[in-house]
Amino acid sequence: MRTVMVVDDDADIVDMTRLVLEGGGYRVVPVRSGPEALRVLEDAQPDLILLDINMPEMDGWQVLRLLKVDERTSGIPVAMFSIKMEVRDKLHGLQEGAFDYITKPFSCDDLLSRVGKIFETMARGPVGE
């Protein structure tokens, strides 16, 4: 069973996302802040991280940068998870190393489809292999 860490300071978003993903057959690790995500990462061993951008204390961009420079976590795909729908925000996320950018609000089907496609892409490996 694949494990998805959901990092968002909004409890309602975390709960809704957890319900949708668990209904789709995923194990979910709900986390409410960037520092908490970094603390539980090793024990949680997620296959994917859905990471909110706008969080107090440490925003999603900071967390993403820390994940990408650490060899233990740099290979974990991260999908930014935000209400920001501007093209520049999506491009920024991809340039920072995010694998995908999922906008909120989301439909249940769309979320499951996007998560499934991330895992399919990861299973195929890097282009050219």
Backbone as XML, in Angstrom:
<?xml version="1.0"?>
<chain id="A" units="angstrom">
  <residue number="1" name="MET">
    <atom name="N" x="0.849" y="-1.181" z="0.000"/>
    <atom name="CA" x="0.000" y="0.000" z="0.000"/>
    <atom name="C" x="0.894" y="1.244" z="0.000"/>
  </residue>
  <residue number="2" name="ARG">
    <atom name="N" x="0.623" y="2.154" z="-0.890"/>
    <atom name="CA" x="1.377" y="3.411" z="-0.986"/>
    <atom name="C" x="0.994" y="4.350" z="0.156"/>
  </residue>
  <residue number="3" name="THR">
    <atom name="N" x="1.980" y="5.108" z="0.627"/>
    <atom name="CA" x="1.763" y="6.049" z="1.721"/>
    <atom name="C" x="1.904" y="7.478" z="1.212"/>
  </residue>
  <residue number="4" name="VAL">
    <atom name="N" x="0.910" y="8.306" z="1.540"/>
    <atom name="CA" x="0.912" y="9.716" z="1.150"/>
    <atom name="C" x="0.906" y="10.567" z="2.415"/>
  </residue>
  <residue number="5" name="MET">
    <atom name="N" x="1.893" y="11.456" z="2.529"/>
    <atom name="CA" x="1.910" y="12.408" z="3.626"/>
    <atom name="C" x="1.189" y="13.670" z="3.147"/>
  </residue>
  <residue number="6" name="VAL">
    <atom name="N" x="0.206" y="14.104" z="3.916"/>
    <atom name="CA" x="-0.539" y="15.320" z="3.599"/>
    <atom name="C" x="-0.137" y="16.385" z="4.606"/>
  </residue>
  <residue number="7" name="VAL">
    <atom name="N" x="0.479" y="17.467" z="4.111"/>
    <atom name="CA" x="0.978" y="18.531" z="4.976"/>
    <atom name="C" x="0.169" y="19.797" z="4.701"/>
  </residue>
  <residue number="8" name="ASP">
    <atom name="N" x="-0.665" y="20.173" z="5.653"/>
    <atom name="CA" x="-1.504" y="21.358" z="5.505"/>
    <atom name="C" x="-1.906" y="21.833" z="6.896"/>
  </residue>
  <residue number="9" name="ASP">
    <atom name="N" x="-1.885" y="23.150" z="7.115"/>
    <atom name="CA" x="-2.243" y="23.683" z="8.426"/>
    <atom name="C" x="-3.755" y="23.742" z="8.636"/>
  </residue>
  <residue number="10" name="ASP">
    <atom name="N" x="-4.545" y="23.518" z="7.591"/>
    <atom name="CA" x="-6.005" y="23.548" z="7.685"/>
    <atom name="C" x="-6.511" y="22.136" z="7.986"/>
  </residue>
  <residue number="11" name="ALA">
    <atom name="N" x="-7.032" y="21.940" z="9.204"/>
    <atom name="CA" x="-7.482" y="20.615" z="9.635"/>
    <atom name="C" x="-8.565" y="20.057" z="8.721"/>
  </residue>
  <residue number="12" name="ASP">
    <atom name="N" x="-9.462" y="20.909" z="8.221"/>
    <atom name="CA" x="-10.530" y="20.431" z="7.340"/>
    <atom name="C" x="-9.963" y="19.878" z="6.031"/>
  </residue>
  <residue number="13" name="ILE">
    <atom name="N" x="-8.963" y="20.559" z="5.478"/>
    <atom name="CA" x="-8.330" y="20.088" z="4.240"/>
    <atom name="C" x="-7.624" y="18.759" z="4.492"/>
  </residue>
  <residue number="14" name="VAL">
    <atom name="N" x="-6.905" y="18.669" z="5.593"/>
    <atom name="CA" x="-6.198" y="17.425" z="5.928"/>
    <atom name="C" x="-7.199" y="16.279" z="6.071"/>
  </residue>
  <residue number="15" name="ASP">
    <atom name="N" x="-8.298" y="16.525" z="6.793"/>
    <atom name="CA" x="-9.300" y="15.474" z="7.010"/>
    <atom name="C" x="-9.962" y="15.042" z="5.702"/>
  </residue>
  <residue number="16" name="MET">
    <atom name="N" x="-10.347" y="16.009" z="4.877"/>
    <atom name="CA" x="-10.999" y="15.701" z="3.604"/>
    <atom name="C" x="-10.055" y="14.931" z="2.688"/>
  </residue>
  <residue number="17" name="THR">
    <atom name="N" x="-8.816" y="15.393" z="2.608"/>
    <atom name="CA" x="-7.825" y="14.732" z="1.760"/>
    <atom name="C" x="-7.566" y="13.320" z="2.250"/>
  </residue>
  <residue number="18" name="ARG">
    <atom name="N" x="-7.461" y="13.168" z="3.557"/>
    <atom name="CA" x="-7.237" y="11.834" z="4.143"/>
    <atom name="C" x="-8.366" y="10.883" z="3.776"/>
  </residue>
  <residue number="19" name="LEU">
    <atom name="N" x="-9.615" y="11.347" z="3.914"/>
    <atom name="CA" x="-10.766" y="10.501" z="3.597"/>
    <atom name="C" x="-10.770" y="10.082" z="2.129"/>
  </residue>
  <residue number="20" name="VAL">
    <atom name="N" x="-10.488" y="11.027" z="1.242"/>
    <atom name="CA" x="-10.468" y="10.729" z="-0.192"/>
    <atom name="C" x="-9.372" y="9.724" z="-0.509"/>
  </residue>
  <residue number="21" name="LEU">
    <atom name="N" x="-8.171" y="9.978" z="-0.007"/>
    <atom name="CA" x="-7.047" y="9.093" z="-0.317"/>
    <atom name="C" x="-7.213" y="7.705" z="0.306"/>
  </residue>
  <residue number="22" name="GLU">
    <atom name="N" x="-7.684" y="7.649" z="1.538"/>
    <atom name="CA" x="-7.911" y="6.340" z="2.158"/>
    <atom name="C" x="-8.983" y="5.572" z="1.390"/>
  </residue>
  <residue number="23" name="GLY">
    <atom name="N" x="-10.008" y="6.284" z="0.909"/>
    <atom name="CA" x="-11.033" y="5.656" z="0.080"/>
    <atom name="C" x="-10.474" y="5.126" z="-1.226"/>
  </residue>
  <residue number="24" name="GLY">
    <atom name="N" x="-9.372" y="5.708" z="-1.681"/>
    <atom name="CA" x="-8.710" y="5.259" z="-2.897"/>
    <atom name="C" x="-7.663" y="4.187" z="-2.650"/>
  </residue>
  <residue number="25" name="GLY">
    <atom name="N" x="-7.538" y="3.740" z="-1.410"/>
    <atom name="CA" x="-6.625" y="2.644" z="-1.106"/>
    <atom name="C" x="-5.238" y="3.050" z="-0.639"/>
  </residue>
  <residue number="26" name="TYR">
    <atom name="N" x="-5.060" y="4.320" z="-0.296"/>
    <atom name="CA" x="-3.751" y="4.787" z="0.165"/>
    <atom name="C" x="-3.713" y="4.864" z="1.687"/>
  </residue>
  <residue number="27" name="ARG">
    <atom name="N" x="-2.524" y="4.705" z="2.233"/>
    <atom name="CA" x="-2.281" y="4.971" z="3.653"/>
    <atom name="C" x="-1.922" y="6.447" z="3.737"/>
  </residue>
  <residue number="28" name="VAL">
    <atom name="N" x="-2.477" y="7.156" z="4.713"/>
    <atom name="CA" x="-2.259" y="8.605" z="4.810"/>
    <atom name="C" x="-1.612" y="8.952" z="6.139"/>
  </residue>
  <residue number="29" name="VAL">
    <atom name="N" x="-0.601" y="9.819" z="6.056"/>
    <atom name="CA" x="0.039" y="10.373" z="7.246"/>
    <atom name="C" x="-0.334" y="11.857" z="7.266"/>
  </residue>
  <residue number="30" name="PRO">
    <atom name="N" x="-1.276" y="12.246" z="8.144"/>
    <atom name="CA" x="-1.687" y="13.645" z="8.209"/>
    <atom name="C" x="-0.728" y="14.464" z="9.065"/>
  </residue>
  <residue number="31" name="VAL">
    <atom name="N" x="-0.312" y="15.614" z="8.552"/>
    <atom name="CA" x="0.643" y="16.470" z="9.248"/>
    <atom name="C" x="0.159" y="17.904" z="9.131"/>
  </residue>
  <residue number="32" name="ARG">
    <atom name="N" x="0.311" y="18.693" z="10.201"/>
    <atom name="CA" x="-0.266" y="20.037" z="10.235"/>
    <atom name="C" x="0.726" y="21.177" z="10.064"/>
  </residue>
  <residue number="33" name="SER">
    <atom name="N" x="2.039" y="20.876" z="9.908"/>
    <atom name="CA" x="3.007" y="21.959" z="9.728"/>
    <atom name="C" x="4.264" y="21.435" z="9.041"/>
  </residue>
  <residue number="34" name="GLY">
    <atom name="N" x="5.048" y="22.363" z="8.501"/>
    <atom name="CA" x="6.317" y="22.005" z="7.880"/>
    <atom name="C" x="7.287" y="21.367" z="8.853"/>
  </residue>
  <residue number="35" name="PRO">
    <atom name="N" x="7.515" y="21.986" z="10.020"/>
    <atom name="CA" x="8.440" y="21.376" z="10.988"/>
    <atom name="C" x="8.000" y="19.971" z="11.431"/>
  </residue>
  <residue number="36" name="GLU">
    <atom name="N" x="6.693" y="19.780" z="11.605"/>
    <atom name="CA" x="6.195" y="18.462" z="11.986"/>
    <atom name="C" x="6.472" y="17.454" z="10.863"/>
  </residue>
  <residue number="37" name="ALA">
    <atom name="N" x="6.276" y="17.868" z="9.619"/>
    <atom name="CA" x="6.539" y="16.977" z="8.482"/>
    <atom name="C" x="7.990" y="16.528" z="8.487"/>
  </residue>
  <residue number="38" name="LEU">
    <atom name="N" x="8.898" y="17.451" z="8.696"/>
    <atom name="CA" x="10.324" y="17.115" z="8.706"/>
    <atom name="C" x="10.676" y="16.187" z="9.871"/>
  </residue>
  <residue number="39" name="ARG">
    <atom name="N" x="9.988" y="16.371" z="11.012"/>
    <atom name="CA" x="10.244" y="15.527" z="12.187"/>
    <atom name="C" x="9.777" y="14.086" z="11.972"/>
  </residue>
  <residue number="40" name="VAL">
    <atom name="N" x="8.597" y="13.896" z="11.373"/>
    <atom name="CA" x="8.028" y="12.544" z="11.268"/>
    <atom name="C" x="8.375" y="11.839" z="9.958"/>
  </residue>
  <residue number="41" name="LEU">
    <atom name="N" x="9.086" y="12.513" z="9.097"/>
    <atom name="CA" x="9.378" y="12.000" z="7.759"/>
    <atom name="C" x="10.047" y="10.631" z="7.763"/>
  </residue>
  <residue number="42" name="GLU">
    <atom name="N" x="11.066" y="10.467" z="8.576"/>
    <atom name="CA" x="11.803" y="9.211" z="8.577"/>
    <atom name="C" x="10.937" y="8.039" z="9.030"/>
  </residue>
  <residue number="43" name="ASP">
    <atom name="N" x="10.139" y="8.252" z="10.073"/>
    <atom name="CA" x="9.258" y="7.183" z="10.563"/>
    <atom name="C" x="8.115" y="6.919" z="9.599"/>
  </residue>
  <residue number="44" name="ALA">
    <atom name="N" x="7.594" y="7.969" z="8.968"/>
    <atom name="CA" x="6.429" y="7.839" z="8.086"/>
    <atom name="C" x="6.786" y="7.167" z="6.760"/>
  </residue>
  <residue number="45" name="GLN">
    <atom name="N" x="7.986" y="7.412" z="6.256"/>
    <atom name="CA" x="8.457" y="6.884" z="4.977"/>
    <atom name="C" x="7.403" y="6.994" z="3.871"/>
  </residue>
  <residue number="46" name="PRO">
    <atom name="N" x="6.971" y="8.224" z="3.554"/>
    <atom name="CA" x="5.941" y="8.384" z="2.528"/>
    <atom name="C" x="6.476" y="8.124" z="1.125"/>
  </residue>
  <residue number="47" name="ASP">
    <atom name="N" x="5.580" y="7.677" z="0.265"/>
    <atom name="CA" x="5.897" y="7.489" z="-1.150"/>
    <atom name="C" x="5.614" y="8.767" z="-1.936"/>
  </residue>
  <residue number="48" name="LEU">
    <atom name="N" x="4.837" y="9.669" z="-1.336"/>
    <atom name="CA" x="4.455" y="10.931" z="-1.950"/>
    <atom name="C" x="4.127" y="11.916" z="-0.835"/>
  </residue>
  <residue number="49" name="ILE">
    <atom name="N" x="4.453" y="13.188" z="-1.074"/>
    <atom name="CA" x="4.091" y="14.241" z="-0.119"/>
    <atom name="C" x="3.230" y="15.266" z="-0.833"/>
  </residue>
  <residue number="50" name="LEU">
    <atom name="N" x="2.032" y="15.525" z="-0.302"/>
    <atom name="CA" x="1.189" y="16.630" z="-0.757"/>
    <atom name="C" x="1.470" y="17.777" z="0.206"/>
  </residue>
  <residue number="51" name="LEU">
    <atom name="N" x="2.001" y="18.870" z="-0.315"/>
    <atom name="CA" x="2.554" y="19.924" z="0.523"/>
    <atom name="C" x="1.887" y="21.273" z="0.255"/>
  </residue>
  <residue number="52" name="ASP">
    <atom name="N" x="1.191" y="21.783" z="1.258"/>
    <atom name="CA" x="0.570" y="23.104" z="1.149"/>
    <atom name="C" x="1.658" y="24.169" z="1.094"/>
  </residue>
  <residue number="53" name="ILE">
    <atom name="N" x="1.386" y="25.252" z="0.391"/>
    <atom name="CA" x="2.357" y="26.340" z="0.292"/>
    <atom name="C" x="2.225" y="27.306" z="1.462"/>
  </residue>
  <residue number="54" name="ASN">
    <atom name="N" x="1.015" y="27.773" z="1.713"/>
    <atom name="CA" x="0.802" y="28.811" z="2.728"/>
    <atom name="C" x="0.562" y="28.217" z="4.111"/>
  </residue>
  <residue number="55" name="MET">
    <atom name="N" x="1.645" y="28.137" z="4.875"/>
    <atom name="CA" x="1.545" y="27.654" z="6.250"/>
    <atom name="C" x="2.364" y="28.580" z="7.136"/>
  </residue>
  <residue number="56" name="PRO">
    <atom name="N" x="1.908" y="28.766" z="8.373"/>
    <atom name="CA" x="2.705" y="29.583" z="9.292"/>
    <atom name="C" x="3.965" y="28.832" z="9.719"/>
  </residue>
  <residue number="57" name="GLU">
    <atom name="N" x="4.880" y="29.548" z="10.294"/>
    <atom name="CA" x="6.113" y="28.965" z="10.840"/>
    <atom name="C" x="7.110" y="28.617" z="9.736"/>
  </residue>
  <residue number="58" name="MET">
    <atom name="N" x="6.725" y="27.716" z="8.829"/>
    <atom name="CA" x="7.590" y="27.316" z="7.716"/>
    <atom name="C" x="6.681" y="27.027" z="6.524"/>
  </residue>
  <residue number="59" name="ASP">
    <atom name="N" x="6.841" y="27.805" z="5.446"/>
    <atom name="CA" x="5.939" y="27.591" z="4.312"/>
    <atom name="C" x="6.387" y="26.394" z="3.471"/>
  </residue>
  <residue number="60" name="GLY">
    <atom name="N" x="5.532" y="26.022" z="2.538"/>
    <atom name="CA" x="5.803" y="24.856" z="1.711"/>
    <atom name="C" x="7.052" y="24.971" z="0.866"/>
  </residue>
  <residue number="61" name="TRP">
    <atom name="N" x="7.368" y="26.198" z="0.426"/>
    <atom name="CA" x="8.588" y="26.381" z="-0.372"/>
    <atom name="C" x="9.822" y="26.035" z="0.447"/>
  </residue>
  <residue number="62" name="GLN">
    <atom name="N" x="9.839" y="26.480" z="1.719"/>
    <atom name="CA" x="10.972" y="26.175" z="2.583"/>
    <atom name="C" x="11.106" y="24.669" z="2.813"/>
  </residue>
  <residue number="63" name="VAL">
    <atom name="N" x="9.973" y="24.019" z="3.059"/>
    <atom name="CA" x="9.986" y="22.570" z="3.285"/>
    <atom name="C" x="10.480" y="21.851" z="2.029"/>
  </residue>
  <residue number="64" name="LEU">
    <atom name="N" x="9.973" y="22.257" z="0.863"/>
    <atom name="CA" x="10.378" y="21.633" z="-0.396"/>
    <atom name="C" x="11.892" y="21.745" z="-0.603"/>
  </residue>
  <residue number="65" name="ARG">
    <atom name="N" x="12.439" y="22.933" z="-0.356"/>
    <atom name="CA" x="13.886" y="23.126" z="-0.526"/>
    <atom name="C" x="14.679" y="22.203" z="0.395"/>
  </residue>
  <residue number="66" name="LEU">
    <atom name="N" x="14.232" y="22.083" z="1.648"/>
    <atom name="CA" x="14.923" y="21.204" z="2.594"/>
    <atom name="C" x="14.823" y="19.739" z="2.172"/>
  </residue>
  <residue number="67" name="LEU">
    <atom name="N" x="13.681" y="19.336" z="1.659"/>
    <atom name="CA" x="13.513" y="17.963" z="1.195"/>
    <atom name="C" x="14.438" y="17.658" z="0.022"/>
  </residue>
  <residue number="68" name="LYS">
    <atom name="N" x="14.566" y="18.612" z="-0.886"/>
    <atom name="CA" x="15.335" y="18.375" z="-2.116"/>
    <atom name="C" x="16.847" y="18.395" z="-1.903"/>
  </residue>
  <residue number="69" name="VAL">
    <atom name="N" x="17.339" y="19.030" z="-0.838"/>
    <atom name="CA" x="18.789" y="19.046" z="-0.591"/>
    <atom name="C" x="19.250" y="17.907" z="0.319"/>
  </residue>
  <residue number="70" name="ASP">
    <atom name="N" x="18.314" y="17.174" z="0.886"/>
    <atom name="CA" x="18.653" y="16.061" z="1.769"/>
    <atom name="C" x="18.607" y="14.764" z="0.955"/>
  </residue>
  <residue number="71" name="GLU">
    <atom name="N" x="19.725" y="14.059" z="0.872"/>
    <atom name="CA" x="19.773" y="12.848" z="0.043"/>
    <atom name="C" x="18.791" y="11.783" z="0.501"/>
  </residue>
  <residue number="72" name="ARG">
    <atom name="N" x="18.396" y="11.799" z="1.769"/>
    <atom name="CA" x="17.430" y="10.808" z="2.268"/>
    <atom name="C" x="16.016" y="11.079" z="1.775"/>
  </residue>
  <residue number="73" name="THR">
    <atom name="N" x="15.715" y="12.333" z="1.418"/>
    <atom name="CA" x="14.354" y="12.686" z="1.036"/>
    <atom name="C" x="14.235" y="13.256" z="-0.380"/>
  </residue>
  <residue number="74" name="SER">
    <atom name="N" x="15.362" y="13.480" z="-1.040"/>
    <atom name="CA" x="15.318" y="14.146" z="-2.346"/>
    <atom name="C" x="14.569" y="13.347" z="-3.408"/>
  </residue>
  <residue number="75" name="GLY">
    <atom name="N" x="14.472" y="12.047" z="-3.240"/>
    <atom name="CA" x="13.785" y="11.215" z="-4.224"/>
    <atom name="C" x="12.288" y="11.067" z="-4.002"/>
  </residue>
  <residue number="76" name="ILE">
    <atom name="N" x="11.783" y="11.589" z="-2.900"/>
    <atom name="CA" x="10.346" y="11.490" z="-2.637"/>
    <atom name="C" x="9.626" y="12.529" z="-3.499"/>
  </residue>
  <residue number="77" name="PRO">
    <atom name="N" x="8.679" y="12.106" z="-4.334"/>
    <atom name="CA" x="7.951" y="13.100" z="-5.124"/>
    <atom name="C" x="7.088" y="13.985" z="-4.224"/>
  </residue>
  <residue number="78" name="VAL">
    <atom name="N" x="7.076" y="15.263" z="-4.557"/>
    <atom name="CA" x="6.291" y="16.239" z="-3.804"/>
    <atom name="C" x="5.338" y="16.915" z="-4.778"/>
  </residue>
  <residue number="79" name="ALA">
    <atom name="N" x="4.066" y="16.958" z="-4.415"/>
    <atom name="CA" x="3.089" y="17.720" z="-5.184"/>
    <atom name="C" x="2.687" y="18.909" z="-4.324"/>
  </residue>
  <residue number="80" name="MET">
    <atom name="N" x="2.907" y="20.108" z="-4.846"/>
    <atom name="CA" x="2.470" y="21.289" z="-4.119"/>
    <atom name="C" x="0.942" y="21.271" z="-4.134"/>
  </residue>
  <residue number="81" name="PHE">
    <atom name="N" x="0.361" y="21.751" z="-3.058"/>
    <atom name="CA" x="-1.060" y="21.588" z="-2.798"/>
    <atom name="C" x="-1.553" y="22.943" z="-2.335"/>
  </residue>
  <residue number="82" name="SER">
    <atom name="N" x="-2.158" y="23.733" z="-3.236"/>
    <atom name="CA" x="-2.409" y="25.120" z="-2.886"/>
    <atom name="C" x="-3.660" y="25.697" z="-3.541"/>
  </residue>
  <residue number="83" name="ILE">
    <atom name="N" x="-4.162" y="26.778" z="-2.944"/>
    <atom name="CA" x="-5.257" y="27.514" z="-3.567"/>
    <atom name="C" x="-4.734" y="28.479" z="-4.623"/>
  </residue>
  <residue number="84" name="LYS">
    <atom name="N" x="-3.421" y="28.686" z="-4.659"/>
    <atom name="CA" x="-2.826" y="29.575" z="-5.651"/>
    <atom name="C" x="-2.919" y="28.919" z="-7.021"/>
  </residue>
  <residue number="85" name="MET">
    <atom name="N" x="-3.601" y="29.587" z="-7.953"/>
    <atom name="CA" x="-3.826" y="29.001" z="-9.273"/>
    <atom name="C" x="-3.050" y="29.699" z="-10.376"/>
  </residue>
  <residue number="86" name="GLU">
    <atom name="N" x="-2.240" y="30.671" z="-10.028"/>
    <atom name="CA" x="-1.493" y="31.426" z="-11.032"/>
    <atom name="C" x="-0.447" y="30.537" z="-11.699"/>
  </residue>
  <residue number="87" name="VAL">
    <atom name="N" x="-0.254" y="30.736" z="-12.980"/>
    <atom name="CA" x="0.733" y="29.963" z="-13.727"/>
    <atom name="C" x="2.122" y="30.136" z="-13.115"/>
  </residue>
  <residue number="88" name="ARG">
    <atom name="N" x="2.445" y="31.355" z="-12.671"/>
    <atom name="CA" x="3.785" y="31.587" z="-12.110"/>
    <atom name="C" x="4.011" y="30.767" z="-10.837"/>
  </residue>
  <residue number="89" name="ASP">
    <atom name="N" x="2.942" y="30.560" z="-10.047"/>
    <atom name="CA" x="3.070" y="29.737" z="-8.845"/>
    <atom name="C" x="3.353" y="28.281" z="-9.220"/>
  </residue>
  <residue number="90" name="LYS">
    <atom name="N" x="2.632" y="27.793" z="-10.230"/>
    <atom name="CA" x="2.857" y="26.420" z="-10.683"/>
    <atom name="C" x="4.272" y="26.253" z="-11.233"/>
  </residue>
  <residue number="91" name="LEU">
    <atom name="N" x="4.706" y="27.195" z="-12.034"/>
    <atom name="CA" x="6.061" y="27.139" z="-12.594"/>
    <atom name="C" x="7.111" y="27.189" z="-11.491"/>
  </residue>
  <residue number="92" name="HIS">
    <atom name="N" x="6.879" y="28.058" z="-10.503"/>
    <atom name="CA" x="7.811" y="28.161" z="-9.377"/>
    <atom name="C" x="7.941" y="26.810" z="-8.677"/>
  </residue>
  <residue number="93" name="GLY">
    <atom name="N" x="6.805" y="26.151" z="-8.448"/>
    <atom name="CA" x="6.835" y="24.853" z="-7.788"/>
    <atom name="C" x="7.631" y="23.831" z="-8.570"/>
  </residue>
  <residue number="94" name="LEU">
    <atom name="N" x="7.430" y="23.786" z="-9.871"/>
    <atom name="CA" x="8.150" y="22.828" z="-10.707"/>
    <atom name="C" x="9.633" y="23.160" z="-10.763"/>
  </residue>
  <residue number="95" name="GLN">
    <atom name="N" x="9.961" y="24.442" z="-10.803"/>
    <atom name="CA" x="11.370" y="24.849" z="-10.819"/>
    <atom name="C" x="12.068" y="24.514" z="-9.504"/>
  </residue>
  <residue number="96" name="GLU">
    <atom name="N" x="11.324" y="24.540" z="-8.414"/>
    <atom name="CA" x="11.900" y="24.227" z="-7.101"/>
    <atom name="C" x="12.042" y="22.720" z="-6.882"/>
  </residue>
  <residue number="97" name="GLY">
    <atom name="N" x="11.514" y="21.924" z="-7.801"/>
    <atom name="CA" x="11.669" y="20.480" z="-7.676"/>
    <atom name="C" x="10.397" y="19.714" z="-7.377"/>
  </residue>
  <residue number="98" name="ALA">
    <atom name="N" x="9.254" y="20.412" z="-7.353"/>
    <atom name="CA" x="7.989" y="19.707" z="-7.143"/>
    <atom name="C" x="7.686" y="18.846" z="-8.361"/>
  </residue>
  <residue number="99" name="PHE">
    <atom name="N" x="7.044" y="17.742" z="-8.141"/>
    <atom name="CA" x="6.694" y="16.813" z="-9.205"/>
    <atom name="C" x="5.399" y="17.220" z="-9.886"/>
  </residue>
  <residue number="100" name="ASP">
    <atom name="N" x="4.499" y="17.850" z="-9.110"/>
    <atom name="CA" x="3.195" y="18.264" z="-9.626"/>
    <atom name="C" x="2.687" y="19.411" z="-8.767"/>
  </residue>
  <residue number="101" name="TYR">
    <atom name="N" x="1.589" y="20.006" z="-9.215"/>
    <atom name="CA" x="0.983" y="21.132" z="-8.520"/>
    <atom name="C" x="-0.524" y="20.915" z="-8.578"/>
  </residue>
  <residue number="102" name="ILE">
    <atom name="N" x="-1.129" y="20.654" z="-7.442"/>
    <atom name="CA" x="-2.563" y="20.368" z="-7.363"/>
    <atom name="C" x="-3.251" y="21.539" z="-6.690"/>
  </residue>
  <residue number="103" name="THR">
    <atom name="N" x="-4.241" y="22.109" z="-7.366"/>
    <atom name="CA" x="-4.928" y="23.269" z="-6.793"/>
    <atom name="C" x="-6.128" y="22.833" z="-5.957"/>
  </residue>
  <residue number="104" name="LYS">
    <atom name="N" x="-6.350" y="23.604" z="-4.899"/>
    <atom name="CA" x="-7.516" y="23.425" z="-4.029"/>
    <atom name="C" x="-8.500" y="24.536" z="-4.388"/>
  </residue>
  <residue number="105" name="PRO">
    <atom name="N" x="-9.768" y="24.332" z="-4.322"/>
    <atom name="CA" x="-10.418" y="23.062" z="-3.984"/>
    <atom name="C" x="-10.253" y="22.048" z="-5.115"/>
  </residue>
  <residue number="106" name="PHE">
    <atom name="N" x="-10.336" y="20.785" z="-4.753"/>
    <atom name="CA" x="-10.162" y="19.702" z="-5.712"/>
    <atom name="C" x="-11.392" y="18.812" z="-5.671"/>
  </residue>
  <residue number="107" name="SER">
    <atom name="N" x="-11.650" y="18.118" z="-6.757"/>
    <atom name="CA" x="-12.696" y="17.095" z="-6.725"/>
    <atom name="C" x="-12.036" y="15.804" z="-6.263"/>
  </residue>
  <residue number="108" name="CYS">
    <atom name="N" x="-12.809" y="14.936" z="-5.674"/>
    <atom name="CA" x="-12.267" y="13.656" z="-5.200"/>
    <atom name="C" x="-11.649" y="12.870" z="-6.354"/>
  </residue>
  <residue number="109" name="ASP">
    <atom name="N" x="-12.360" y="12.806" z="-7.472"/>
    <atom name="CA" x="-11.859" y="12.065" z="-8.633"/>
    <atom name="C" x="-10.566" y="12.662" z="-9.159"/>
  </residue>
  <residue number="110" name="ASP">
    <atom name="N" x="-10.493" y="13.999" z="-9.212"/>
    <atom name="CA" x="-9.292" y="14.649" z="-9.720"/>
    <atom name="C" x="-8.101" y="14.355" z="-8.814"/>
  </residue>
  <residue number="111" name="LEU">
    <atom name="N" x="-8.294" y="14.454" z="-7.516"/>
    <atom name="CA" x="-7.191" y="14.183" z="-6.587"/>
    <atom name="C" x="-6.684" y="12.749" z="-6.751"/>
  </residue>
  <residue number="112" name="LEU">
    <atom name="N" x="-7.594" y="11.793" z="-6.777"/>
    <atom name="CA" x="-7.184" y="10.395" z="-6.926"/>
    <atom name="C" x="-6.499" y="10.155" z="-8.270"/>
  </residue>
  <residue number="113" name="SER">
    <atom name="N" x="-6.996" y="10.793" z="-9.299"/>
    <atom name="CA" x="-6.386" y="10.656" z="-10.621"/>
    <atom name="C" x="-4.977" y="11.220" z="-10.647"/>
  </residue>
  <residue number="114" name="ARG">
    <atom name="N" x="-4.799" y="12.409" z="-10.083"/>
    <atom name="CA" x="-3.475" y="13.054" z="-10.082"/>
    <atom name="C" x="-2.475" y="12.250" z="-9.261"/>
  </residue>
  <residue number="115" name="VAL">
    <atom name="N" x="-2.893" y="11.780" z="-8.098"/>
    <atom name="CA" x="-2.006" y="10.975" z="-7.255"/>
    <atom name="C" x="-1.648" y="9.682" z="-7.982"/>
  </residue>
  <residue number="116" name="GLY">
    <atom name="N" x="-2.640" y="9.044" z="-8.597"/>
    <atom name="CA" x="-2.382" y="7.819" z="-9.354"/>
    <atom name="C" x="-1.401" y="8.044" z="-10.493"/>
  </residue>
  <residue number="117" name="LYS">
    <atom name="N" x="-1.531" y="9.169" z="-11.196"/>
    <atom name="CA" x="-0.621" y="9.471" z="-12.303"/>
    <atom name="C" x="0.796" y="9.731" z="-11.810"/>
  </residue>
  <residue number="118" name="ILE">
    <atom name="N" x="0.925" y="10.345" z="-10.660"/>
    <atom name="CA" x="2.261" y="10.562" z="-10.091"/>
    <atom name="C" x="2.931" y="9.208" z="-9.848"/>
  </residue>
  <residue number="119" name="PHE">
    <atom name="N" x="2.195" y="8.277" z="-9.240"/>
    <atom name="CA" x="2.773" y="6.960" z="-8.968"/>
    <atom name="C" x="3.070" y="6.202" z="-10.255"/>
  </residue>
  <residue number="120" name="GLU">
    <atom name="N" x="2.210" y="6.313" z="-11.260"/>
    <atom name="CA" x="2.462" y="5.654" z="-12.552"/>
    <atom name="C" x="3.738" y="6.200" z="-13.183"/>
  </residue>
  <residue number="121" name="THR">
    <atom name="N" x="3.883" y="7.507" z="-13.168"/>
    <atom name="CA" x="5.064" y="8.153" z="-13.751"/>
    <atom name="C" x="6.319" y="7.732" z="-13.003"/>
  </residue>
  <residue number="122" name="MET">
    <atom name="N" x="6.256" y="7.719" z="-11.680"/>
    <atom name="CA" x="7.405" y="7.315" z="-10.878"/>
    <atom name="C" x="7.778" y="5.858" z="-11.148"/>
  </residue>
  <residue number="123" name="ALA">
    <atom name="N" x="6.798" y="5.007" z="-11.349"/>
    <atom name="CA" x="7.073" y="3.593" z="-11.595"/>
    <atom name="C" x="7.788" y="3.374" z="-12.932"/>
  </residue>
  <residue number="124" name="ARG">
    <atom name="N" x="7.531" y="4.260" z="-13.900"/>
    <atom name="CA" x="8.180" y="4.134" z="-15.200"/>
    <atom name="C" x="9.640" y="4.537" z="-15.150"/>
  </residue>
  <residue number="125" name="GLY">
    <atom name="N" x="10.010" y="5.322" z="-14.132"/>
    <atom name="CA" x="11.401" y="5.748" z="-13.982"/>
    <atom name="C" x="11.714" y="6.952" z="-14.847"/>
  </residue>
  <residue number="126" name="PRO">
    <atom name="N" x="12.944" y="7.443" z="-14.745"/>
    <atom name="CA" x="13.353" y="8.616" z="-15.505"/>
    <atom name="C" x="13.249" y="8.392" z="-17.007"/>
  </residue>
  <residue number="127" name="VAL">
    <atom name="N" x="12.988" y="9.452" z="-17.726"/>
    <atom name="CA" x="12.897" y="9.399" z="-19.173"/>
    <atom name="C" x="14.235" y="8.929" z="-19.735"/>
  </residue>
  <residue number="128" name="GLY">
    <atom name="N" x="14.170" y="8.022" z="-20.695"/>
    <atom name="CA" x="15.390" y="7.559" z="-21.337"/>
    <atom name="C" x="15.932" y="6.259" z="-20.760"/>
  </residue>
  <residue number="129" name="GLU">
    <atom name="N" x="15.321" y="5.771" z="-19.682"/>
    <atom name="CA" x="15.803" y="4.490" z="-19.107"/>
    <atom name="C" x="15.205" y="3.334" z="-19.854"/>
  </residue>
</chain>
